[in-house]
Amino acid sequence: MNTFFCSHKRRPISTLALLLLKSTTKNPDPNSQISITTYHHLLRRLFSHRSWLSFTGKPLINWPQLPPTPSQKPNLNQNEVTTIGEILSNPSLLQEISPPSKSHKNPNSNLNQNDFTTICEILSNPSLSPGPDLENALNQTGIELGPSQLQEIFDRFGSSPKPLFTLFLWVEKQPSYEFSVTVFNSMINLLGKAREFDLAWSLIIDRIDTDRGPDMDTFTILIRRFARAGMVVPAIRTYKYASNLDLIRDSNLEMSLFEILLDSFCKERHVKAASEYFARKRQLDPSWIPSTRVYNILLNGWFRSRKLKHAERLWVEMKKENVKPSVVTYGTLVEGYCRMRRVEVAIELIDEMKQEGIEPNAIVYNPIIDALGEAGRFKEVLGMMERFLVLESGPTLPTYNSLVKGFCKAGDLVGASKILKMMISKGNVPTPTTYNYFFRYFSRFGKIEEGMNLYTKMIESGYNPDRLTYHLLVKMLCEEERLDLAMQITKEMRGRGFDLDLAISTMLMHLLLKMHRFDEAFGEFEDMIRRGVVPQYLTYEKMRDMLKREGMNEMARKLRDMMASVPHSMKLPNTYNGDIDRDSSRLRRRSIIRKAEVMSDILKTKRNPREIVKSRSGPKNNISSASR
């Protein structure tokens, strides 16, 4: 264990309370003394043996309520310590940390609610196929859309690229419509997400020499979508094409686009392709001096791909080339070593960067706290928090989120709820990321009642769930075969502006099939095809086989025709076939154990190394029998 942490090994957990109590003031005085009464009051409140999530007759989490009026803001004395008990007893104190009220409609939108509802109903109508049918229905409404209204609808139907493409083309024909490059880029992004790259390119080429054409962000989106799809060569061709355009060349954006290309490859685990293209560019232009940012991108790529030797080799190369590292460089190294579970090396880098004259910040400390928390090494987190608290910024929102994640992963909901209290008392508003860690915990242990309780309280308190929240809830409910609740959650998900994506639709279909509700499963499959979301091939196979076994041959034929109508891969992972995965894993473990037992017997009886080799290489030895 690192020597820095040894001195903290026997410290009571109350030290962490003291540290965080001091940090609740904006400008804490290191020499000030906290009153014994206040200190013990905090200890009783924050470090009681029971979590505030478990008190009988109380909600799971007392999320701060939305303020009744934005004008009634309290004047908090910045020099006073506000404890969680004071916050919970005085709701008005929460007005400064309450989440902003989010409307599902754009406040700048001129589209009235009736028109918005009409467009949404048309796009959701399963009987209207994208193309002429949908366009005719839109024509009959007489509604005219502007860029802000169109973007609002795009945000709501982000998993329905085909209907949105028809809507986009229809809107562009309206004489009153003013071109918006933001909306145009949203359309390119949706097409790239659906891997409809030919349609995306057709839109770009048609507008390339007009005032309604693409910008830098357009090609950034396209490069990233190609990288996400594993299409390295088309991404490079897109970069080359864009680099020769006047809008890129005249603005000196070619190098920025090159960095985006490398970053896209590295983030999608194509770091080898990024490294090769980097080397090719250096070979073609020996005078080119790579920037620190380029090296940072490649370092991050090697660490993401868990290629430690390549990352360390590149770090040595940076030093040889006299490339001056930045705080981002050290942040990348620290995060990379933490990802590889080598936290001690990451901690040593903090001292090294100080010697280089670079002051550590939250970018550097947060990955270490995250890694220690995830590993359950909470006593060592205490030592790192002491270092962190001397910084002007102090612990940030990601710091607290990391601690919540660590406690939830360890199954310690009591500890997680204590960190949540500290977080709120510091003035940090919990985000969807924060409460998603609690939902992961509930999903992991099948705690449906607790999960739904938290969801209800979160909505009542004015917090807006994100897409991952709904993923976790639907996953939990599907695993527990609670179809009624799963359907209710997806209905609320749609109502809050989230369209069903591939993952949620797939989970629902598998549960419907398991419960032999074939008509509903078929309807969900059909709606996915209509929206432009291609189902997993193994989902299709499972549904087809079950329909045939039930004698529903006509429905199986329609299913086959629908799947044949869309481009699809037959090599998609079967992420929902848990039983088969568990069986194969169990068989693999048995095989390994048998092989180990056989080798142990051989080592006991064979003293000569040649005899061992002969036993292993024999055509009918025990190990080969064990493999079978």
Buried (B, 14 or more C-beta within 10 A) or exposed (E): EEEBBEEBEEEEBBBBBBBBBBBBBEEBEEEEEEEEEEBEBBBEBBBEEEBBBEEEEEBBBBBBBBBEEEEEEEEEEEEEBBBBBBBBEEBEBBBBBBBEEEEEBBEEBEBEEEBBEBBBEBBBBEEBBBEEEBBEBBEEEEBBBBBBBBBBBBBBBBBBBBBBBBBBEBBBEEEEBEEBBEBBBBBBBBBBBBBBBEBBBEBBEEBEEEEEBBBBBBBBBBBBBBBBBEBBEBBBEBBEBBBEBEBBEEEEBBBBBBBBBBBBBBBBBBBBBBBEBBEEBEEEEEEEEBEBBBBBBBBBBBBBBEBBEBBBEBBEEBEEEEBEBBBBBBBBBBBBBBBBEBBBBBBBBBEEBEEEEBEBBBBBBBBBBBBBBBBBBBBBBBBBBBBBBEBEEBBBBBBBBBBBBBBBBBEBBBBBBBBBBBBBBBEBBBBBBBBBBBBBBBBBEEBBEBBBBBBEBBBEBBBBBBBEBBBBBBBBBBBBEBBEBBBBBBEBBBEBBBBBBBBBBBBBBBBBBBEEBBEBBBBBBBBBBBBBBBBBBBBBEBBBEBBBEEEBEEBBEBBEEBBEEBEBEEEBEBEBBEEEEEEEEEEEEEEEEBBEEBBEEBEEEBEEEEEBEEBBEEEEBBBBEBEE
